[in-house]
């Protein structure tokens, strides 16, 4: 799905709300229909959420909005946003449309804020990167280090309490649930965080610690503590986690089946 296609669907959803919900008109107009494209909407929404509300502050809404507009016009970043948005619509049974995710999903908003903070970090604007990271952690309850590498088509569902460390790598089409930690094992420096390959499902409360690899299509059961590599297409569970079976599909992140198969 392209940015233009998903924007058209978002406008249709917005117009439907305007026709049917008496109390939503001014909000939908301010955050959606006053704009002409998706990149402006996400920039404005994050700016209003995270900026210093003092109009004279350094990180004012106007300043953050002007900076984020440029970021989200980057083709790679807006394409990642589109694929993330579509992933939530595909995988989350509670997602009634694209618009509620765009405006209210803290997992989705935290992930897009991370894309911006990573952009600023790579552009040698470390203060802006750190500001967005700090504000996102406080407001959305999701702590993603600006240097972490995250692919596209990623869903952070519910998302509260997710922590993703500095040298973590998350590939495309991964689903991660609330309370998950991708962390280190102590005071080790350098490359010290997990590598999560394509199609992985990490269920609620799982802790993956150290520079370990979670192989493509693997599943980490809820509440597990992973301290060693996980082979591809393998389900692990327990404290410490051990192999307990195989996922029922090659991409459990997309089927989002949290059960443990024998």
PyMOL commands that set and color helices and strands:
alter all, ss='L'
color gray80, all
select helices_A, chain A and resi 3-20+25-33+38-50+61-72+75-91+98-104+106-122+126-140+252-255
alter helices_A, ss='H'
color red, helices_A
select strands_A, chain A and resi 143-144+149-150+155-157+163-164+169-170+175-177+181-183+195-196+201-202+207-209+213-214+219-220+225-226+235-237+242-245
alter strands_A, ss='S'
color yellow, strands_A
deselect
rebuild
show_as cartoon
